[in-house]
Amino acid sequence: MSELASEPIDVAAVFGQNCIRPKWFMRNGRKYDIKEITYIWRDRQGDALVVHFNVTDGANLFEISFNQKSMGWALERVD
């Protein structure tokens, strides 16, 4: 069952040339280590480019996003 979240989160990520790799994120005081990025896609929200990541901690699947204009991360969905 999927839970829509759309909540701001803190994320540790590595930024390289044309590449963003989230490593872990915090939600409600709990740290989730990202074991695998299963899918990446981009879309536009107004004039902002948003990069979406489907990630897993080994037990759950999450959709997180990075807004390149605001430089903010969000948890979009939990499966």
PDB file of N, CA, C and O in Angstrom:
ATOM      1  N   MET A   1       0.842  -1.174   0.000  1.00  0.00           N
ATOM      2  CA  MET A   1       0.000   0.000   0.000  1.00  0.00           C
ATOM      3  C   MET A   1       0.886   1.236   0.000  1.00  0.00           C
ATOM      4  O   MET A   1       1.896   1.282   0.702  1.00  0.00           O
ATOM      5  N   SER A   2       0.518   2.210  -0.766  1.00  0.00           N
ATOM      6  CA  SER A   2       1.311   3.401  -0.954  1.00  0.00           C
ATOM      7  C   SER A   2       0.797   4.536  -0.070  1.00  0.00           C
ATOM      8  O   SER A   2      -0.410   4.731   0.074  1.00  0.00           O
ATOM      9  N   GLU A   3       1.729   5.275   0.514  1.00  0.00           N
ATOM     10  CA  GLU A   3       1.386   6.425   1.354  1.00  0.00           C
ATOM     11  C   GLU A   3       1.983   7.669   0.722  1.00  0.00           C
ATOM     12  O   GLU A   3       3.198   7.746   0.538  1.00  0.00           O
ATOM     13  N   LEU A   4       1.144   8.649   0.384  1.00  0.00           N
ATOM     14  CA  LEU A   4       1.637   9.920  -0.125  1.00  0.00           C
ATOM     15  C   LEU A   4       2.110  10.751   1.044  1.00  0.00           C
ATOM     16  O   LEU A   4       1.415  10.861   2.054  1.00  0.00           O
ATOM     17  N   ALA A   5       3.287  11.337   0.918  1.00  0.00           N
ATOM     18  CA  ALA A   5       3.853  12.087   2.026  1.00  0.00           C
ATOM     19  C   ALA A   5       4.005  13.572   1.686  1.00  0.00           C
ATOM     20  O   ALA A   5       3.465  14.424   2.391  1.00  0.00           O
ATOM     21  N   SER A   6       4.729  13.886   0.621  1.00  0.00           N
ATOM     22  CA  SER A   6       5.021  15.261   0.217  1.00  0.00           C
ATOM     23  C   SER A   6       5.475  16.123   1.393  1.00  0.00           C
ATOM     24  O   SER A   6       4.913  17.185   1.663  1.00  0.00           O
ATOM     25  N   GLU A   7       6.504  15.640   2.083  1.00  0.00           N
ATOM     26  CA  GLU A   7       7.031  16.375   3.227  1.00  0.00           C
ATOM     27  C   GLU A   7       8.507  16.669   3.036  1.00  0.00           C
ATOM     28  O   GLU A   7       9.235  15.851   2.473  1.00  0.00           O
ATOM     29  N   PRO A   8       8.962  17.840   3.503  1.00  0.00           N
ATOM     30  CA  PRO A   8      10.385  18.168   3.401  1.00  0.00           C
ATOM     31  C   PRO A   8      11.223  17.208   4.244  1.00  0.00           C
ATOM     32  O   PRO A   8      10.827  16.812   5.340  1.00  0.00           O
ATOM     33  N   ILE A   9      12.387  16.843   3.709  1.00  0.00           N
ATOM     34  CA  ILE A   9      13.309  15.962   4.433  1.00  0.00           C
ATOM     35  C   ILE A   9      14.732  16.477   4.265  1.00  0.00           C
ATOM     36  O   ILE A   9      15.028  17.239   3.345  1.00  0.00           O
ATOM     37  N   ASP A  10      15.604  16.049   5.167  1.00  0.00           N
ATOM     38  CA  ASP A  10      17.035  16.312   5.045  1.00  0.00           C
ATOM     39  C   ASP A  10      17.671  15.110   4.380  1.00  0.00           C
ATOM     40  O   ASP A  10      17.396  13.967   4.744  1.00  0.00           O
ATOM     41  N   VAL A  11      18.534  15.376   3.390  1.00  0.00           N
ATOM     42  CA  VAL A  11      19.162  14.308   2.610  1.00  0.00           C
ATOM     43  C   VAL A  11      20.660  14.567   2.529  1.00  0.00           C
ATOM     44  O   VAL A  11      21.090  15.704   2.335  1.00  0.00           O
ATOM     45  N   ALA A  12      21.447  13.516   2.678  1.00  0.00           N
ATOM     46  CA  ALA A  12      22.877  13.573   2.383  1.00  0.00           C
ATOM     47  C   ALA A  12      23.040  13.018   0.972  1.00  0.00           C
ATOM     48  O   ALA A  12      22.598  11.908   0.675  1.00  0.00           O
ATOM     49  N   ALA A  13      23.680  13.801   0.110  1.00  0.00           N
ATOM     50  CA  ALA A  13      23.826  13.388  -1.287  1.00  0.00           C
ATOM     51  C   ALA A  13      25.201  13.774  -1.798  1.00  0.00           C
ATOM     52  O   ALA A  13      25.845  14.692  -1.290  1.00  0.00           O
ATOM     53  N   VAL A  14      25.630  13.049  -2.815  1.00  0.00           N
ATOM     54  CA  VAL A  14      26.872  13.346  -3.514  1.00  0.00           C
ATOM     55  C   VAL A  14      26.493  13.972  -4.847  1.00  0.00           C
ATOM     56  O   VAL A  14      25.713  13.404  -5.611  1.00  0.00           O
ATOM     57  N   PHE A  15      27.048  15.146  -5.119  1.00  0.00           N
ATOM     58  CA  PHE A  15      26.798  15.838  -6.371  1.00  0.00           C
ATOM     59  C   PHE A  15      28.046  15.734  -7.232  1.00  0.00           C
ATOM     60  O   PHE A  15      29.133  16.132  -6.814  1.00  0.00           O
ATOM     61  N   GLY A  16      27.881  15.192  -8.449  1.00  0.00           N
ATOM     62  CA  GLY A  16      28.987  15.073  -9.392  1.00  0.00           C
ATOM     63  C   GLY A  16      28.595  15.751 -10.691  1.00  0.00           C
ATOM     64  O   GLY A  16      27.586  16.453 -10.762  1.00  0.00           O
ATOM     65  N   GLN A  17      29.399  15.534 -11.709  1.00  0.00           N
ATOM     66  CA  GLN A  17      29.088  16.104 -13.015  1.00  0.00           C
ATOM     67  C   GLN A  17      27.814  15.453 -13.542  1.00  0.00           C
ATOM     68  O   GLN A  17      27.788  14.252 -13.808  1.00  0.00           O
ATOM     69  N   ASN A  18      26.756  16.253 -13.692  1.00  0.00           N
ATOM     70  CA  ASN A  18      25.462  15.789 -14.211  1.00  0.00           C
ATOM     71  C   ASN A  18      24.909  14.599 -13.430  1.00  0.00           C
ATOM     72  O   ASN A  18      24.234  13.747 -14.008  1.00  0.00           O
ATOM     73  N   CYS A  19      25.185  14.525 -12.122  1.00  0.00           N
ATOM     74  CA  CYS A  19      24.776  13.366 -11.344  1.00  0.00           C
ATOM     75  C   CYS A  19      24.506  13.770  -9.899  1.00  0.00           C
ATOM     76  O   CYS A  19      25.290  14.500  -9.293  1.00  0.00           O
ATOM     77  N   ILE A  20      23.402  13.293  -9.357  1.00  0.00           N
ATOM     78  CA  ILE A  20      23.075  13.457  -7.946  1.00  0.00           C
ATOM     79  C   ILE A  20      22.829  12.057  -7.390  1.00  0.00           C
ATOM     80  O   ILE A  20      22.043  11.295  -7.954  1.00  0.00           O
ATOM     81  N   ARG A  21      23.498  11.715  -6.284  1.00  0.00           N
ATOM     82  CA  ARG A  21      23.345  10.390  -5.672  1.00  0.00           C
ATOM     83  C   ARG A  21      22.974  10.550  -4.201  1.00  0.00           C
ATOM     84  O   ARG A  21      23.854  10.772  -3.370  1.00  0.00           O
ATOM     85  N   PRO A  22      21.688  10.442  -3.861  1.00  0.00           N
ATOM     86  CA  PRO A  22      21.324  10.500  -2.445  1.00  0.00           C
ATOM     87  C   PRO A  22      21.871   9.274  -1.717  1.00  0.00           C
ATOM     88  O   PRO A  22      21.843   8.164  -2.249  1.00  0.00           O
ATOM     89  N   LYS A  23      22.370   9.482  -0.493  1.00  0.00           N
ATOM     90  CA  LYS A  23      22.984   8.405   0.296  1.00  0.00           C
ATOM     91  C   LYS A  23      22.130   8.011   1.495  1.00  0.00           C
ATOM     92  O   LYS A  23      22.034   6.827   1.819  1.00  0.00           O
ATOM     93  N   TRP A  24      21.506   8.989   2.162  1.00  0.00           N
ATOM     94  CA  TRP A  24      20.592   8.720   3.270  1.00  0.00           C
ATOM     95  C   TRP A  24      19.687   9.916   3.450  1.00  0.00           C
ATOM     96  O   TRP A  24      19.967  11.004   2.947  1.00  0.00           O
ATOM     97  N   PHE A  25      18.585   9.705   4.181  1.00  0.00           N
ATOM     98  CA  PHE A  25      17.696  10.819   4.504  1.00  0.00           C
ATOM     99  C   PHE A  25      17.121  10.632   5.896  1.00  0.00           C
ATOM    100  O   PHE A  25      17.095   9.526   6.436  1.00  0.00           O
ATOM    101  N   MET A  26      16.659  11.744   6.469  1.00  0.00           N
ATOM    102  CA  MET A  26      16.062  11.755   7.802  1.00  0.00           C
ATOM    103  C   MET A  26      14.567  12.025   7.678  1.00  0.00           C
ATOM    104  O   MET A  26      14.133  12.924   6.958  1.00  0.00           O
ATOM    105  N   ARG A  27      13.781  11.204   8.412  1.00  0.00           N
ATOM    106  CA  ARG A  27      12.330  11.420   8.479  1.00  0.00           C
ATOM    107  C   ARG A  27      11.883  11.153   9.912  1.00  0.00           C
ATOM    108  O   ARG A  27      12.120  10.077  10.460  1.00  0.00           O
ATOM    109  N   ASN A  28      11.243  12.137  10.501  1.00  0.00           N
ATOM    110  CA  ASN A  28      10.739  12.019  11.876  1.00  0.00           C
ATOM    111  C   ASN A  28      11.820  11.558  12.854  1.00  0.00           C
ATOM    112  O   ASN A  28      11.572  10.726  13.728  1.00  0.00           O
ATOM    113  N   GLY A  29      13.028  12.117  12.691  1.00  0.00           N
ATOM    114  CA  GLY A  29      14.122  11.792  13.594  1.00  0.00           C
ATOM    115  C   GLY A  29      14.808  10.465  13.335  1.00  0.00           C
ATOM    116  O   GLY A  29      15.704  10.074  14.083  1.00  0.00           O
ATOM    117  N   ARG A  30      14.398   9.769  12.286  1.00  0.00           N
ATOM    118  CA  ARG A  30      14.999   8.474  11.958  1.00  0.00           C
ATOM    119  C   ARG A  30      15.811   8.584  10.666  1.00  0.00           C
ATOM    120  O   ARG A  30      15.384   9.211   9.696  1.00  0.00           O
ATOM    121  N   LYS A  31      16.985   7.962  10.678  1.00  0.00           N
ATOM    122  CA  LYS A  31      17.855   7.963   9.497  1.00  0.00           C
ATOM    123  C   LYS A  31      17.587   6.711   8.672  1.00  0.00           C
ATOM    124  O   LYS A  31      17.557   5.598   9.198  1.00  0.00           O
ATOM    125  N   TYR A  32      17.391   6.913   7.360  1.00  0.00           N
ATOM    126  CA  TYR A  32      17.192   5.812   6.414  1.00  0.00           C
ATOM    127  C   TYR A  32      18.385   5.776   5.469  1.00  0.00           C
ATOM    128  O   TYR A  32      18.597   6.712   4.698  1.00  0.00           O
ATOM    129  N   ASP A  33      19.163   4.704   5.525  1.00  0.00           N
ATOM    130  CA  ASP A  33      20.288   4.528   4.611  1.00  0.00           C
ATOM    131  C   ASP A  33      19.764   4.001   3.281  1.00  0.00           C
ATOM    132  O   ASP A  33      19.019   3.021   3.243  1.00  0.00           O
ATOM    133  N   ILE A  34      20.156   4.655   2.193  1.00  0.00           N
ATOM    134  CA  ILE A  34      19.716   4.243   0.865  1.00  0.00           C
ATOM    135  C   ILE A  34      20.649   3.147   0.365  1.00  0.00           C
ATOM    136  O   ILE A  34      21.837   3.381   0.143  1.00  0.00           O
ATOM    137  N   LYS A  35      20.107   1.967   0.194  1.00  0.00           N
ATOM    138  CA  LYS A  35      20.892   0.829  -0.276  1.00  0.00           C
ATOM    139  C   LYS A  35      20.947   0.761  -1.797  1.00  0.00           C
ATOM    140  O   LYS A  35      21.917   0.264  -2.370  1.00  0.00           O
ATOM    141  N   GLU A  36      19.885   1.274  -2.455  1.00  0.00           N
ATOM    142  CA  GLU A  36      19.835   1.209  -3.919  1.00  0.00           C
ATOM    143  C   GLU A  36      18.913   2.289  -4.459  1.00  0.00           C
ATOM    144  O   GLU A  36      17.861   2.571  -3.884  1.00  0.00           O
ATOM    145  N   ILE A  37      19.320   2.887  -5.567  1.00  0.00           N
ATOM    146  CA  ILE A  37      18.449   3.780  -6.332  1.00  0.00           C
ATOM    147  C   ILE A  37      17.879   2.931  -7.453  1.00  0.00           C
ATOM    148  O   ILE A  37      18.627   2.438  -8.297  1.00  0.00           O
ATOM    149  N   THR A  38      16.558   2.751  -7.474  1.00  0.00           N
ATOM    150  CA  THR A  38      15.953   1.838  -8.439  1.00  0.00           C
ATOM    151  C   THR A  38      15.478   2.535  -9.707  1.00  0.00           C
ATOM    152  O   THR A  38      15.326   1.890 -10.744  1.00  0.00           O
ATOM    153  N   TYR A  39      15.241   3.847  -9.640  1.00  0.00           N
ATOM    154  CA  TYR A  39      14.770   4.562 -10.827  1.00  0.00           C
ATOM    155  C   TYR A  39      14.971   6.056 -10.611  1.00  0.00           C
ATOM    156  O   TYR A  39      14.827   6.549  -9.492  1.00  0.00           O
ATOM    157  N   ILE A  40      15.303   6.777 -11.680  1.00  0.00           N
ATOM    158  CA  ILE A  40      15.485   8.232 -11.643  1.00  0.00           C
ATOM    159  C   ILE A  40      14.746   8.834 -12.829  1.00  0.00           C
ATOM    160  O   ILE A  40      14.820   8.311 -13.941  1.00  0.00           O
ATOM    161  N   TRP A  41      14.031   9.935 -12.594  1.00  0.00           N
ATOM    162  CA  TRP A  41      13.402  10.680 -13.683  1.00  0.00           C
ATOM    163  C   TRP A  41      13.324  12.157 -13.326  1.00  0.00           C
ATOM    164  O   TRP A  41      13.451  12.539 -12.162  1.00  0.00           O
ATOM    165  N   ARG A  42      13.119  12.958 -14.320  1.00  0.00           N
ATOM    166  CA  ARG A  42      13.051  14.417 -14.150  1.00  0.00           C
ATOM    167  C   ARG A  42      11.728  14.935 -14.700  1.00  0.00           C
ATOM    168  O   ARG A  42      11.169  14.387 -15.650  1.00  0.00           O
ATOM    169  N   ASP A  43      11.240  16.017 -14.072  1.00  0.00           N
ATOM    170  CA  ASP A  43      10.097  16.731 -14.630  1.00  0.00           C
ATOM    171  C   ASP A  43      10.214  18.196 -14.235  1.00  0.00           C
ATOM    172  O   ASP A  43      11.126  18.593 -13.509  1.00  0.00           O
ATOM    173  N   ARG A  44       9.284  18.977 -14.724  1.00  0.00           N
ATOM    174  CA  ARG A  44       9.262  20.401 -14.408  1.00  0.00           C
ATOM    175  C   ARG A  44       8.045  20.703 -13.552  1.00  0.00           C
ATOM    176  O   ARG A  44       6.948  20.200 -13.793  1.00  0.00           O
ATOM    177  N   GLN A  45       8.271  21.538 -12.547  1.00  0.00           N
ATOM    178  CA  GLN A  45       7.185  22.075 -11.741  1.00  0.00           C
ATOM    179  C   GLN A  45       7.312  23.581 -11.851  1.00  0.00           C
ATOM    180  O   GLN A  45       8.118  24.204 -11.160  1.00  0.00           O
ATOM    181  N   GLY A  46       6.498  24.161 -12.739  1.00  0.00           N
ATOM    182  CA  GLY A  46       6.677  25.571 -13.064  1.00  0.00           C
ATOM    183  C   GLY A  46       7.986  25.747 -13.794  1.00  0.00           C
ATOM    184  O   GLY A  46       8.244  25.076 -14.794  1.00  0.00           O
ATOM    185  N   ASP A  47       8.824  26.658 -13.293  1.00  0.00           N
ATOM    186  CA  ASP A  47      10.128  26.869 -13.936  1.00  0.00           C
ATOM    187  C   ASP A  47      11.248  26.098 -13.232  1.00  0.00           C
ATOM    188  O   ASP A  47      12.426  26.317 -13.515  1.00  0.00           O
ATOM    189  N   ALA A  48      10.885  25.200 -12.319  1.00  0.00           N
ATOM    190  CA  ALA A  48      11.891  24.415 -11.588  1.00  0.00           C
ATOM    191  C   ALA A  48      12.025  23.019 -12.177  1.00  0.00           C
ATOM    192  O   ALA A  48      11.031  22.361 -12.485  1.00  0.00           O
ATOM    193  N   LEU A  49      13.275  22.576 -12.328  1.00  0.00           N
ATOM    194  CA  LEU A  49      13.541  21.198 -12.712  1.00  0.00           C
ATOM    195  C   LEU A  49      13.594  20.371 -11.429  1.00  0.00           C
ATOM    196  O   LEU A  49      14.316  20.714 -10.492  1.00  0.00           O
ATOM    197  N   VAL A  50      12.826  19.280 -11.390  1.00  0.00           N
ATOM    198  CA  VAL A  50      12.766  18.418 -10.209  1.00  0.00           C
ATOM    199  C   VAL A  50      13.249  17.025 -10.606  1.00  0.00           C
ATOM    200  O   VAL A  50      12.774  16.442 -11.581  1.00  0.00           O
ATOM    201  N   VAL A  51      14.203  16.504  -9.834  1.00  0.00           N
ATOM    202  CA  VAL A  51      14.734  15.169 -10.064  1.00  0.00           C
ATOM    203  C   VAL A  51      14.101  14.246  -9.025  1.00  0.00           C
ATOM    204  O   VAL A  51      14.161  14.509  -7.824  1.00  0.00           O
ATOM    205  N   HIS A  52      13.492  13.156  -9.510  1.00  0.00           N
ATOM    206  CA  HIS A  52      12.828  12.181  -8.641  1.00  0.00           C
ATOM    207  C   HIS A  52      13.669  10.905  -8.574  1.00  0.00           C
ATOM    208  O   HIS A  52      14.276  10.489  -9.560  1.00  0.00           O
ATOM    209  N   PHE A  53      13.689  10.300  -7.397  1.00  0.00           N
ATOM    210  CA  PHE A  53      14.427   9.065  -7.185  1.00  0.00           C
ATOM    211  C   PHE A  53      13.520   8.058  -6.500  1.00  0.00           C
ATOM    212  O   PHE A  53      12.894   8.381  -5.490  1.00  0.00           O
ATOM    213  N   ASN A  54      13.438   6.855  -7.026  1.00  0.00           N
ATOM    214  CA  ASN A  54      12.874   5.737  -6.275  1.00  0.00           C
ATOM    215  C   ASN A  54      14.059   5.068  -5.605  1.00  0.00           C
ATOM    216  O   ASN A  54      15.006   4.652  -6.273  1.00  0.00           O
ATOM    217  N   VAL A  55      14.005   4.964  -4.276  1.00  0.00           N
ATOM    218  CA  VAL A  55      15.116   4.410  -3.516  1.00  0.00           C
ATOM    219  C   VAL A  55      14.588   3.378  -2.523  1.00  0.00           C
ATOM    220  O   VAL A  55      13.410   3.385  -2.168  1.00  0.00           O
ATOM    221  N   THR A  56      15.481   2.488  -2.081  1.00  0.00           N
ATOM    222  CA  THR A  56      15.105   1.509  -1.071  1.00  0.00           C
ATOM    223  C   THR A  56      16.153   1.471   0.035  1.00  0.00           C
ATOM    224  O   THR A  56      17.345   1.679  -0.190  1.00  0.00           O
ATOM    225  N   ASP A  57      15.657   1.197   1.240  1.00  0.00           N
ATOM    226  CA  ASP A  57      16.551   0.971   2.376  1.00  0.00           C
ATOM    227  C   ASP A  57      16.702  -0.517   2.640  1.00  0.00           C
ATOM    228  O   ASP A  57      17.261  -0.922   3.660  1.00  0.00           O
ATOM    229  N   GLY A  58      16.207  -1.321   1.729  1.00  0.00           N
ATOM    230  CA  GLY A  58      16.250  -2.770   1.870  1.00  0.00           C
ATOM    231  C   GLY A  58      14.942  -3.350   2.374  1.00  0.00           C
ATOM    232  O   GLY A  58      14.690  -4.545   2.215  1.00  0.00           O
ATOM    233  N   ALA A  59      14.100  -2.512   2.983  1.00  0.00           N
ATOM    234  CA  ALA A  59      12.813  -2.973   3.502  1.00  0.00           C
ATOM    235  C   ALA A  59      11.637  -2.212   2.896  1.00  0.00           C
ATOM    236  O   ALA A  59      10.550  -2.766   2.735  1.00  0.00           O
ATOM    237  N   ASN A  60      11.857  -0.951   2.563  1.00  0.00           N
ATOM    238  CA  ASN A  60      10.795  -0.077   2.044  1.00  0.00           C
ATOM    239  C   ASN A  60      11.240   0.578   0.751  1.00  0.00           C
ATOM    240  O   ASN A  60      12.433   0.716   0.484  1.00  0.00           O
ATOM    241  N   LEU A  61      10.258   0.980  -0.049  1.00  0.00           N
ATOM    242  CA  LEU A  61      10.520   1.733  -1.271  1.00  0.00           C
ATOM    243  C   LEU A  61      10.006   3.150  -1.059  1.00  0.00           C
ATOM    244  O   LEU A  61       8.873   3.353  -0.624  1.00  0.00           O
ATOM    245  N   PHE A  62      10.854   4.131  -1.371  1.00  0.00           N
ATOM    246  CA  PHE A  62      10.513   5.539  -1.185  1.00  0.00           C
ATOM    247  C   PHE A  62      10.683   6.274  -2.506  1.00  0.00           C
ATOM    248  O   PHE A  62      11.525   5.912  -3.328  1.00  0.00           O
ATOM    249  N   GLU A  63       9.874   7.308  -2.699  1.00  0.00           N
ATOM    250  CA  GLU A  63      10.123   8.268  -3.766  1.00  0.00           C
ATOM    251  C   GLU A  63      10.525   9.561  -3.094  1.00  0.00           C
ATOM    252  O   GLU A  63       9.765  10.131  -2.311  1.00  0.00           O
ATOM    253  N   ILE A  64      11.743  10.029  -3.409  1.00  0.00           N
ATOM    254  CA  ILE A  64      12.205  11.312  -2.911  1.00  0.00           C
ATOM    255  C   ILE A  64      12.484  12.206  -4.112  1.00  0.00           C
ATOM    256  O   ILE A  64      12.725  11.714  -5.214  1.00  0.00           O
ATOM    257  N   SER A  65      12.451  13.520  -3.900  1.00  0.00           N
ATOM    258  CA  SER A  65      12.682  14.432  -5.015  1.00  0.00           C
ATOM    259  C   SER A  65      13.582  15.578  -4.584  1.00  0.00           C
ATOM    260  O   SER A  65      13.630  15.956  -3.414  1.00  0.00           O
ATOM    261  N   PHE A  66      14.292  16.119  -5.566  1.00  0.00           N
ATOM    262  CA  PHE A  66      15.176  17.259  -5.360  1.00  0.00           C
ATOM    263  C   PHE A  66      14.775  18.360  -6.322  1.00  0.00           C
ATOM    264  O   PHE A  66      14.833  18.178  -7.538  1.00  0.00           O
ATOM    265  N   ASN A  67      14.364  19.512  -5.779  1.00  0.00           N
ATOM    266  CA  ASN A  67      13.983  20.669  -6.578  1.00  0.00           C
ATOM    267  C   ASN A  67      15.235  21.503  -6.810  1.00  0.00           C
ATOM    268  O   ASN A  67      15.794  22.063  -5.866  1.00  0.00           O
ATOM    269  N   GLN A  68      15.682  21.589  -8.070  1.00  0.00           N
ATOM    270  CA  GLN A  68      16.943  22.261  -8.370  1.00  0.00           C
ATOM    271  C   GLN A  68      16.852  23.773  -8.250  1.00  0.00           C
ATOM    272  O   GLN A  68      17.881  24.445  -8.179  1.00  0.00           O
ATOM    273  N   LYS A  69      15.653  24.320  -8.225  1.00  0.00           N
ATOM    274  CA  LYS A  69      15.512  25.767  -8.045  1.00  0.00           C
ATOM    275  C   LYS A  69      15.567  26.141  -6.565  1.00  0.00           C
ATOM    276  O   LYS A  69      16.310  27.044  -6.182  1.00  0.00           O
ATOM    277  N   SER A  70      14.788  25.456  -5.735  1.00  0.00           N
ATOM    278  CA  SER A  70      14.754  25.778  -4.301  1.00  0.00           C
ATOM    279  C   SER A  70      15.862  25.072  -3.530  1.00  0.00           C
ATOM    280  O   SER A  70      16.141  25.424  -2.384  1.00  0.00           O
ATOM    281  N   MET A  71      16.499  24.073  -4.153  1.00  0.00           N
ATOM    282  CA  MET A  71      17.539  23.246  -3.529  1.00  0.00           C
ATOM    283  C   MET A  71      16.972  22.439  -2.362  1.00  0.00           C
ATOM    284  O   MET A  71      17.697  22.095  -1.429  1.00  0.00           O
ATOM    285  N   GLY A  72      15.666  22.137  -2.417  1.00  0.00           N
ATOM    286  CA  GLY A  72      15.019  21.399  -1.344  1.00  0.00           C
ATOM    287  C   GLY A  72      14.698  19.968  -1.727  1.00  0.00           C
ATOM    288  O   GLY A  72      14.418  19.659  -2.885  1.00  0.00           O
ATOM    289  N   TRP A  73      14.744  19.104  -0.725  1.00  0.00           N
ATOM    290  CA  TRP A  73      14.392  17.686  -0.881  1.00  0.00           C
ATOM    291  C   TRP A  73      13.037  17.442  -0.268  1.00  0.00           C
ATOM    292  O   TRP A  73      12.648  18.110   0.690  1.00  0.00           O
ATOM    293  N   ALA A  74      12.304  16.470  -0.828  1.00  0.00           N
ATOM    294  CA  ALA A  74      10.997  16.075  -0.281  1.00  0.00           C
ATOM    295  C   ALA A  74      10.824  14.578  -0.386  1.00  0.00           C
ATOM    296  O   ALA A  74      11.300  13.943  -1.327  1.00  0.00           O
ATOM    297  N   LEU A  75      10.129  14.020   0.603  1.00  0.00           N
ATOM    298  CA  LEU A  75       9.672  12.636   0.541  1.00  0.00           C
ATOM    299  C   LEU A  75       8.299  12.694  -0.080  1.00  0.00           C
ATOM    300  O   LEU A  75       7.387  13.298   0.485  1.00  0.00           O
ATOM    301  N   GLU A  76       8.134  12.070  -1.248  1.00  0.00           N
ATOM    302  CA  GLU A  76       6.877  12.135  -1.998  1.00  0.00           C
ATOM    303  C   GLU A  76       5.959  10.953  -1.715  1.00  0.00           C
ATOM    304  O   GLU A  76       4.740  11.106  -1.644  1.00  0.00           O
ATOM    305  N   ARG A  77       6.553   9.779  -1.555  1.00  0.00           N
ATOM    306  CA  ARG A  77       5.731   8.564  -1.420  1.00  0.00           C
ATOM    307  C   ARG A  77       6.506   7.488  -0.676  1.00  0.00           C
ATOM    308  O   ARG A  77       7.728   7.391  -0.787  1.00  0.00           O
ATOM    309  N   VAL A  78       5.774   6.680   0.085  1.00  0.00           N
ATOM    310  CA  VAL A  78       6.351   5.531   0.775  1.00  0.00           C
ATOM    311  C   VAL A  78       5.525   4.314   0.366  1.00  0.00           C
ATOM    312  O   VAL A  78       4.298   4.338   0.466  1.00  0.00           O
ATOM    313  N   ASP A  79       6.187   3.247  -0.094  1.00  0.00           N
ATOM    314  CA  ASP A  79       5.505   2.000  -0.439  1.00  0.00           C
ATOM    315  C   ASP A  79       5.902   0.917   0.539  1.00  0.00           C
ATOM    316  O   ASP A  79       5.437  -0.217   0.426  1.00  0.00           O
TER     317      ASP A  79
END
